[in-house]
């Protein structure tokens, strides 16, 4: 789905009133029936992450962290089986996995008298059975499995969806009988930073020559696209020439403004690919006439 800035802003504004629960996607789909489920889910995830970044400082002050920890202790003392951390996260409008991280860090600091390392924290969030306190382990588990935007489970799902779309891209290229190198093959050749696909023979899409293709299993909003341009796309352009970015969940129409400079945006695999072989065939046919 390709949306205008105005259409995207309308969805983003509506999202401000929603909390990340199992009902929000149903409400979104009812309010924006013309948009696909994958587009709405991706936009919701993007906008919620922006909200978390805006409020990060407020939730991570010494006073806030201590308050959350004391409220957790008080809550589990009254009822250890209740979803204390999850409900606290919803009350504070903080992603459950982020709330779990704050309380887990406070717990480890208090019981081990040392600042826990990031790998240790991440390991315990991925596998709560490593947490030495069973009550806290259960509370952390409740947060991570019920968080639809953050946490190890969401990271695994996003990684799997990304790989699925990369495989889909390769399959479509193979059906078109186009010769290409994927990311693994490129790394084996010594490239350190590469797009998902480099075409061994360039093609033309909508009148633009394409040397590489990048697959993004997400929606291309203003913030993420500008980050990708700076961190990835322009460096690909510098090393490999002009290329194509596929945002499988759609993008903001106005962002497709670098075509003449060498970066083309699409929301699906282009079927109107013109190959060098086809071009030569057309030229030869013209000569025979």
TORVEXKOL-646155 format. One record per atom (N, C-alpha, C): residue in one letter; z, x, y. Coordinates in steps of 0.2 Angstrom, whole numbers, padded with zeros to 4 digits, always signed. Last residue first. Layout:
// TORVEXKOL-646155
AZXY;...
***
This chain:
// TORVEXKOL-646155
X-0199+0068-0030;X-0203+0062-0027;X-0208+0065-0022;X-0193+0080-0033;X-0198+0077-0038;X-0202+0072-0035;X-0184+0081-0023;X-0189+0085-0023;X-0195+0083-0027;X-0174+0071-0027;X-0178+0070-0021;X-0184+0074-0020;X-0169+0077-0038;X-0173+0070-0039;X-0177+0069-0033;X-0162+0087-0032;X-0168+0089-0037;X-0172+0083-0038;X-0152+0081-0025;X-0157+0085-0022;X-0163+0086-0026;X-0145+0074-0035;X-0149+0070-0030;X-0154+0074-0027;X-0140+0085-0042;X-0145+0081-0046;X-0149+0077-0041;X-0132+0091-0033;X-0138+0095-0035;X-0143+0090-0038;X-0122+0081-0032;X-0126+0082-0026;X-0133+0086-0028;X-0117+0081-0045;X-0121+0075-0043;X-0125+0077-0037;X-0111+0094-0044;X-0116+0093-0049;X-0121+0087-0047;X-0101+0092-0035;X-0107+0097-0034;X-0113+0095-0038;X-0096+0075-0034;X-0096+0082-0036;X-0102+0086-0034;X-0087+0063-0025;X-0094+0066-0026;X-0093+0073-0028;X-0078+0049-0029;X-0078+0056-0029;X-0085+0059-0030;X-0072+0036-0028;X-0079+0038-0026;X-0080+0045-0024;X-0060+0034-0032;X-0065+0033-0037;X-0072+0035-0035;X-0044+0042-0029;X-0051+0040-0026;X-0056+0040-0032;X-0029+0036-0033;X-0034+0041-0035;X-0041+0038-0033;X-0020+0030-0019;X-0022+0029-0026;X-0027+0035-0027;X-0018+0032-0006;X-0013+0028-0009;X-0014+0027-0017;X-0022+0047+0003;X-0024+0041+0000;X-0018+0038-0004;X-0026+0058+0016;X-0021+0054+0013;X-0024+0048+0009;X-0031+0075+0019;X-0033+0068+0018;X-0028+0064+0014;X-0033+0088+0029;X-0028+0085+0025;X-0029+0078+0025;X-0042+0095+0038;X-0042+0097+0031;X-0037+0094+0027;X-0045+0091+0051;X-0042+0097+0050;X-0041+0099+0043;X-0049+0078+0049;X-0054+0083+0052;X-0052+0090+0051;X-0038+0072+0044;X-0043+0072+0040;X-0048+0078+0043;X-0025+0069+0050;X-0027+0076+0050;X-0034+0077+0045;X-0020+0057+0050;X-0023+0059+0056;X-0026+0066+0056;X-0012+0047+0043;X-0018+0050+0040;X-0023+0052+0046;X-0002+0040+0050;X-0001+0047+0048;X-0007+0051+0045;X-0005+0027+0052;X-0006+0032+0057;X-0005+0039+0055;X-0001+0021+0040;X-0008+0022+0041;X-0009+0027+0046;X+0011+0027+0029;X+0010+0024+0036;X+0003+0026+0038;X+0008+0023+0011;X+0010+0028+0017;X+0009+0024+0024;X+0011+0022-0007;X+0009+0020+0000;X+0011+0025+0005;X+0015+0027-0019;X+0019+0021-0016;X+0016+0018-0009;X+0008+0038-0020;X+0006+0033-0025;X+0010+0026-0023;X+0000+0048-0010;X+0006+0044-0010;X+0005+0038-0014;X-0010+0062-0012;X-0009+0055-0015;X-0002+0052-0014;X-0019+0072-0002;X-0012+0070-0004;X-0012+0063-0006;X-0031+0085-0003;X-0029+0078-0003;X-0022+0077-0006;X-0037+0098+0007;X-0035+0095+0001;X-0033+0088+0002;X-0045+0114+0013;X-0043+0107+0014;X-0041+0104+0007;X-0038+0130+0007;X-0042+0126+0010;X-0040+0119+0011;X-0028+0138+0001;X-0033+0135-0003;X-0038+0131+0000;X-0019+0143+0012;X-0021+0147+0006;X-0027+0145+0002;X-0018+0133+0022;X-0020+0140+0023;X-0022+0144+0017;X-0015+0122+0014;X-0022+0122+0018;X-0023+0129+0019;X-0003+0125+0010;X-0008+0124+0005;X-0015+0125+0008;X+0004+0125+0022;X+0003+0131+0018;X-0002+0131+0013;X+0003+0112+0025;X-0001+0116+0029;X-0002+0123+0026;X+0011+0106+0014;X+0004+0104+0015;X+0000+0110+0019;X+0025+0111+0015;X+0020+0112+0009;X+0013+0112+0012;X+0032+0111+0027;X+0035+0115+0021;X+0030+0116+0016;X+0025+0103+0036;X+0028+0109+0038;X+0029+0113+0032;X+0022+0091+0028;X+0017+0095+0032;X+0019+0102+0033;X+0034+0087+0024;X+0030+0090+0019;X+0024+0094+0022;X+0040+0083+0036;X+0043+0088+0032;X+0038+0091+0027;X+0031+0072+0039;X+0031+0078+0043;X+0035+0084+0040;X+0034+0064+0028;X+0027+0067+0029;X+0027+0073+0033;X+0047+0060+0031;X+0046+0064+0025;X+0039+0067+0025;X+0046+0053+0043;X+0050+0059+0042;X+0048+0063+0036;X+0036+0043+0041;X+0035+0048+0046;X+0039+0054+0045;X+0033+0041+0023;X+0035+0038+0030;X+0034+0044+0035;X+0025+0038+0009;X+0024+0043+0015;X+0026+0040+0021;X+0034+0034-0005;X+0030+0031+0001;X+0030+0037+0006;X+0030+0043-0021;X+0035+0040-0016;X+0030+0037-0010;X+0025+0054-0029;X+0027+0047-0032;X+0032+0044-0027;X+0012+0063-0024;X+0019+0061-0022;X+0020+0054-0024;X+0002+0077-0028;X+0004+0070-0030;X+0011+0069-0028;X-0012+0085-0021;X-0004+0085-0021;X-0002+0077-0023;X-0026+0095-0024;X-0023+0088-0024;X-0015+0088-0025;X-0039+0105-0017;X-0033+0104-0020;X-0030+0096-0019;X-0051+0104-0010;X-0050+0110-0015;X-0044+0109-0019;X-0063+0093-0004;X-0056+0094-0006;X-0056+0099-0011;X-0072+0088+0011;X-0072+0092+0005;X-0064+0093+0003;X-0076+0071+0015;X-0072+0077+0016;X-0071+0081+0010;X-0082+0059+0012;X-0085+0064+0017;X-0082+0070+0018;X-0074+0053+0003;X-0075+0050+0009;X-0078+0055+0014;X-0073+0068-0005;X-0070+0062-0005;X-0070+0059+0002;X-0080+0081-0015;X-0080+0077-0008;X-0077+0070-0009;X-0074+0095-0023;X-0077+0089-0023;X-0077+0086-0016;X-0074+0113-0030;X-0072+0107-0025;X-0076+0101-0025;X-0069+0118-0045;X-0075+0117-0041;X-0074+0111-0036;X-0056+0118-0048;X-0060+0125-0049;X-0067+0124-0046;X-0043+0112-0039;X-0050+0110-0042;X-0054+0117-0042;X-0026+0112-0042;X-0032+0115-0038;X-0038+0114-0042;X-0012+0101-0041;X-0019+0103-0044;X-0023+0107-0039;X+0000+0102-0034;X+0000+0100-0041;X-0007+0102-0044;X+0000+0118-0024;X+0000+0110-0025;X+0000+0109-0032;X+0012+0131-0024;X+0006+0128-0026;X+0006+0121-0025;X+0020+0146-0024;X+0020+0140-0020;X+0013+0136-0020;X+0016+0157-0032;X+0023+0155-0031;X+0024+0148-0028;X+0005+0162-0044;X+0006+0159-0038;X+0013+0156-0038;X+0003+0168-0057;X+0007+0172-0052;X+0008+0168-0045;X-0002+0161-0067;X-0007+0166-0064;X-0003+0170-0058;X+0008+0152-0070;X+0007+0158-0075;X+0002+0163-0072;X+0006+0144-0059;X+0012+0148-0059;X+0011+0154-0064;X-0005+0138-0063;X-0006+0142-0057;X+0000+0146-0057;X-0001+0131-0075;X-0006+0136-0075;X-0007+0140-0069;X+0008+0122-0068;X+0010+0127-0073;X+0005+0132-0074;X-0001+0114-0060;X+0005+0118-0057;X+0007+0124-0062;X-0018+0115-0066;X-0012+0112-0064;X-0006+0117-0062;X-0035+0117-0062;X-0029+0120-0064;X-0023+0117-0062;X-0050+0109-0067;X-0044+0110-0063;X-0039+0114-0066;X-0065+0100-0068;X-0062+0106-0070;X-0056+0108-0065;X-0068+0083-0072;X-0067+0088-0066;X-0063+0094-0069;X-0071+0072-0078;X-0074+0078-0081;X-0074+0083-0075;X-0065+0060-0076;X-0070+0062-0071;X-0074+0068-0073;X-0055+0062-0085;X-0060+0056-0086;X-0066+0057-0082;X-0047+0072-0079;X-0051+0073-0085;X-0056+0068-0087;X-0042+0065-0068;X-0047+0070-0067;X-0051+0072-0073;X-0034+0056-0075;X-0040+0053-0071;X-0045+0059-0069;X-0025+0065-0080;X-0029+0061-0085;X-0035+0058-0081;X-0019+0070-0069;X-0022+0074-0073;X-0027+0070-0078;X-0012+0058-0064;X-0017+0062-0060;X-0022+0066-0064;X-0003+0056-0074;X-0008+0051-0073;X-0014+0054-0069;X+0005+0067-0073;X+0001+0066-0079;X-0005+0061-0078;X+0010+0064-0060;X+0006+0070-0061;X+0002+0070-0067;X+0017+0052-0064;X+0011+0052-0059;X+0007+0058-0059;X+0027+0058-0072;X+0023+0053-0075;X+0016+0052-0070;X+0034+0066-0063;X+0030+0069-0069;X+0025+0064-0072;X+0040+0056-0055;X+0035+0061-0052;X+0031+0064-0058;X+0048+0050-0064;X+0042+0046-0061;X+0037+0051-0058;X+0057+0060-0067;X+0053+0057-0073;X+0047+0054-0070;X+0063+0062-0055;X+0059+0068-0058;X+0055+0065-0063;X+0069+0050-0053;X+0064+0052-0048;X+0060+0058-0051;X+0078+0050-0064;X+0073+0045-0064;X+0067+0047-0059;X+0086+0061-0060;X+0082+0061-0067;X+0077+0056-0067;X+0092+0056-0048;X+0088+0062-0048;X+0083+0063-0055;X+0099+0046-0053;X+0094+0044-0049;X+0089+0050-0049;X+0109+0053-0060;X+0105+0048-0064;X+0098+0047-0060;X+0115+0061-0050;X+0111+0064-0056;X+0107+0059-0059;X+0114+0054-0033;X+0117+0055-0040;X+0112+0058-0045;X+0107+0039-0025;X+0109+0046-0025;X+0112+0047-0032;X+0102+0026-0026;X+0099+0030-0021;X+0101+0038-0022;X+0110+0018-0034;X+0103+0017-0034;X+0099+0022-0030;X+0124+0019-0044;X+0121+0021-0037;X+0113+0021-0038;X+0130+0017-0056;X+0129+0011-0051;X+0126+0013-0045;X+0133+0029-0061;X+0128+0024-0065;X+0126+0018-0061;X+0141+0035-0052;X+0135+0038-0053;X+0130+0033-0057;X+0153+0026-0053;X+0149+0027-0047;X+0142+0030-0048;X+0157+0027-0066;X+0156+0021-0063;X+0151+0021-0057;X+0160+0041-0066;X+0155+0038-0070;X+0153+0031-0068;X+0171+0041-0058;X+0165+0045-0056;X+0159+0042-0060;X+0180+0034-0066;X+0179+0032-0059;X+0172+0035-0057;X+0181+0042-0077;X+0179+0035-0078;X+0176+0033-0071;X+0187+0053-0071;X+0181+0054-0075;X+0178+0047-0076;X+0199+0048-0067;X+0194+0050-0062;X+0188+0051-0065;X+0205+0046-0080;X+0204+0041-0075;X+0199+0042-0070;X+0205+0059-0085;X+0201+0054-0088;X+0200+0048-0084;X+0203+0075-0078;X+0207+0069-0078;X+0203+0063-0080;X+0194+0085-0079;X+0200+0086-0083;X+0205+0079-0083;X+0177+0082-0082;X+0183+0081-0077;X+0189+0081-0081;X+0168+0082-0092;X+0170+0088-0090;X+0176+0088-0085;X+0163+0069-0092;X+0168+0071-0098;X+0171+0078-0096;X+0153+0068-0083;X+0160+0067-0081;X+0165+0068-0086;X+0140+0076-0080;X+0144+0075-0086;X+0151+0074-0084;X+0136+0076-0067;X+0131+0075-0072;X+0134+0073-0078;X+0148+0080-0060;X+0145+0073-0059;X+0139+0071-0064;X+0150+0092-0066;X+0155+0087-0068;X+0152+0080-0066;X+0140+0099-0061;X+0140+0099-0068;X+0145+0093-0070;X+0143+0099-0047;X+0137+0096-0050;X+0137+0095-0057;X+0155+0107-0047;X+0155+0100-0045;X+0149+0096-0048;X+0149+0119-0051;X+0155+0116-0055;X+0155+0108-0053;X+0140+0122-0041;X+0138+0121-0048;X+0143+0117-0052;X+0149+0123-0030;X+0144+0118-0030;X+0142+0117-0037;X+0167+0127-0034;X+0160+0129-0033;X+0155+0123-0033;X+0182+0122-0026;X+0177+0121-0032;X+0170+0123-0030;X+0194+0132-0019;X+0188+0128-0017;X+0183+0128-0023;X+0210+0130-0027;X+0204+0134-0025;X+0198+0129-0024;X+0220+0123-0034;X+0222+0127-0028;X+0216+0132-0027;X+0218+0114-0044;X+0216+0121-0046;X+0218+0126-0040;X+0222+0102-0038;X+0225+0104-0045;X+0223+0111-0047;X+0216+0101-0026;X+0223+0100-0026;X+0226+0103-0033;X+0203+0103-0029;X+0206+0108-0024;X+0214+0107-0024;X+0200+0093-0037;X+0200+0099-0040;X+0203+0104-0035;X+0202+0082-0028;X+0206+0082-0034;X+0206+0089-0037;X+0192+0085-0018;X+0199+0084-0016;X+0203+0085-0022;X+0180+0083-0027;X+0182+0090-0023;X+0189+0090-0021;X+0181+0070-0030;X+0182+0075-0035;X+0183+0082-0032;X+0179+0064-0017;X+0186+0063-0021;X+0187+0068-0026;X+0166+0068-0015;X+0172+0069-0010;X+0178+0069-0013;X+0159+0062-0026;X+0159+0070-0024;X+0165+0071-0020;X+0161+0049-0024;X+0163+0052-0030;X+0164+0059-0029;X+0153+0047-0012;X+0161+0046-0012;X+0164+0049-0018;X+0141+0050-0018;X+0144+0054-0012;X+0151+0053-0012;X+0139+0039-0027;X+0139+0046-0029;X+0142+0051-0024;X+0139+0028-0018;X+0144+0029-0023;X+0145+0036-0025;X+0136+0030+0000;X+0133+0030-0007;X+0139+0032-0012;X+0146+0020+0010;X+0144+0027+0008;X+0141+0026+0001;X+0152+0010+0017;X+0145+0010+0017;X+0143+0018+0016;X+0165+0007+0014;X+0164+0012+0019;X+0157+0013+0020;X+0164-0002+0003;X+0168-0004+0009;X+0166+0001+0015;X+0157+0006-0006;X+0154+0000-0003;X+0157-0002+0003;X+0167+0015-0009;X+0161+0017-0007;X+0157+0011-0003;X+0177+0006-0015;X+0179+0010-0008;X+0172+0012-0005;X+0171+0002-0026;X+0172-0003-0021;X+0174+0001-0014;X+0170+0015-0033;X+0164+0011-0031;X+0165+0006-0026;X+0184+0018-0034;X+0179+0022-0030;X+0173+0019-0028;X+0188+0007-0042;X+0191+0009-0036;X+0187+0013-0032;X+0186-0003-0053;X+0181+0001-0050;X+0183+0003-0043;X+0201-0003-0063;X+0197-0006-0058;X+0192-0001-0055;X+0209+0004-0072;X+0203+0001-0074;X+0198-0002-0069;X+0221+0006-0065;X+0216+0012-0066;X+0210+0010-0069;X+0229-0001-0053;X+0224-0003-0058;X+0219+0002-0060;X+0238+0006-0045;X+0239-0001-0046;X+0235-0004-0052;X+0233+0019-0046;X+0240+0018-0048;X+0241+0010-0049;X+0220+0017-0041;X+0221+0018-0048;X+0228+0018-0050;X+0224+0016-0027;X+0220+0011-0030;X+0221+0011-0038;X+0230+0028-0023;X+0234+0021-0023;X+0231+0016-0027;X+0220+0036-0025;X+0226+0037-0029;X+0230+0031-0029;X+0210+0031-0015;X+0209+0032-0023;X+0215+0032-0027;X+0217+0033-0004;X+0216+0027-0006;X+0214+0026-0013;X+0218+0047-0004;X+0224+0044-0004;X+0223+0036-0006;X+0204+0050-0002;X+0207+0052-0008;X+0214+0048-0009;X+0201+0044+0010;X+0197+0042+0004;X+0201+0044-0002;X+0209+0052+0018;X+0210+0045+0018;X+0207+0042+0012;X+0203+0065+0017;X+0210+0064+0014;X+0212+0056+0014;X+0191+0063+0022;X+0191+0065+0015;X+0198+0063+0013;X+0194+0060+0036;X+0191+0055+0032;X+0192+0056+0024;X+0200+0072+0040;X+0204+0066+0040;X+0201+0060+0035;X+0190+0081+0039;X+0196+0082+0035;X+0200+0076+0034;X+0174+0072+0038;X+0179+0075+0042;X+0185+0076+0037;X+0164+0066+0031;X+0166+0072+0029;X+0171+0076+0033;X+0159+0054+0037;X+0163+0053+0031;X+0166+0060+0028;X+0154+0059+0049;X+0159+0054+0050;X+0163+0054+0043;X+0143+0066+0045;X+0148+0070+0048;X+0154+0065+0048;X+0134+0056+0039;X+0137+0062+0035;X+0143+0065+0038;X+0126+0047+0045;X+0134+0046+0045;X+0137+0051+0041;X+0113+0051+0044;X+0116+0050+0051;X+0124+0049+0051;X+0112+0052+0030;X+0112+0058+0034;X+0115+0057+0041;X+0112+0038+0027;X+0118+0043+0024;X+0118+0049+0028;X+0101+0034+0033;X+0107+0031+0035;X+0113+0036+0033;X+0091+0041+0025;X+0092+0043+0032;X+0098+0040+0035;X+0093+0035+0013;X+0095+0042+0013;X+0096+0044+0021;X+0088+0022+0016;X+0095+0023+0015;X+0098+0030+0015;X+0075+0025+0018;X+0079+0023+0024;X+0086+0023+0022;X+0071+0029+0005;X+0070+0033+0011;X+0075+0031+0016;X+0074+0017-0003;X+0077+0024-0004;X+0077+0028+0002;X+0065+0008+0003;X+0073+0007+0003;X+0076+0013+0002;X+0053+0014+0000;X+0055+0013+0007;X+0063+0012+0008;X+0054+0012-0014;X+0053+0019-0011;X+0055+0019-0004;X+0054-0002-0015;X+0059+0002-0018;X+0059+0009-0015;X+0042-0006-0009;X+0048-0008-0006;X+0054-0004-0009;X+0033+0000-0018;X+0033+0002-0011;X+0039+0000-0008;X+0036-0006-0030;X+0037+0001-0030;X+0037+0003-0023;X+0033-0020-0027;X+0040-0018-0029;X+0041-0010-0028;X+0022-0022-0013;X+0023-0021-0020;X+0030-0019-0021;X+0021-0035-0001;X+0022-0028-0003;X+0024-0027-0010;X+0021-0049+0001;X+0015-0046+0000;X+0015-0038-0002;X+0035-0053+0002;X+0031-0054-0004;X+0024-0051-0005;X+0047-0049+0009;X+0041-0046+0010;X+0037-0047+0004;X+0058-0057+0005;X+0056-0057+0012;X+0050-0054+0014;X+0058-0055-0009;X+0057-0062-0006;X+0055-0062+0001;X+0060-0042-0009;X+0054-0044-0012;X+0053-0051-0009;X+0073-0041-0004;X+0067-0038+0000;X+0061-0041-0002;X+0081-0048-0013;X+0080-0050-0006;X+0074-0047-0002;X+0079-0039-0024;X+0077-0046-0024;X+0076-0049-0017;X+0085-0028-0019;X+0078-0028-0020;X+0075-0035-0021;X+0098-0032-0018;X+0095-0030-0012;X+0087-0030-0013;X+0106-0034-0029;X+0102-0040-0026;X+0098-0038-0021;X+0112-0022-0033;X+0106-0025-0038;X+0103-0031-0035;X+0114-0013-0018;X+0116-0016-0024;X+0110-0019-0028;X+0116-0006-0004;X+0112-0004-0010;X+0115-0007-0016;X+0115-0018+0009;X+0119-0013+0005;X+0115-0012-0001;X+0106-0023+0024;X+0107-0023+0016;X+0111-0017+0014;X+0102-0021+0037;X+0108-0026+0035;X+0109-0026+0028;X+0092-0012+0037;X+0098-0010+0040;X+0104-0015+0038;X+0080-0018+0032;X+0085-0014+0028;X+0091-0013+0030;X+0074-0023+0043;X+0077-0028+0039;X+0082-0024+0034;X+0069-0011+0049;X+0074-0015+0052;X+0078-0020+0048;X+0060-0008+0039;X+0066-0003+0040;X+0071-0007+0044;X+0051-0018+0040;X+0054-0017+0034;X+0060-0013+0035;X+0046-0015+0054;X+0049-0022+0052;X+0053-0022+0045;X+0041-0003+0052;X+0047-0003+0056;X+0050-0010+0055;X+0030-0005+0045;X+0035-0001+0042;X+0042-0002+0046;X+0022-0013+0054;X+0024-0016+0048;X+0030-0012+0044;X+0020-0003+0064;X+0024-0009+0065;X+0026-0012+0059;X+0013+0007+0057;X+0020+0009+0060;X+0024+0002+0061;X+0005-0001+0043;X+0005+0001+0050;X+0012+0003+0052;X+0003+0004+0026;X+0006+0000+0031;X+0005+0003+0038;X-0005+0003+0011;X-0005+0007+0017;X-0002+0002+0023;X+0000+0004-0006;X+0000+0000+0000;X+0000+0004+0006;
***
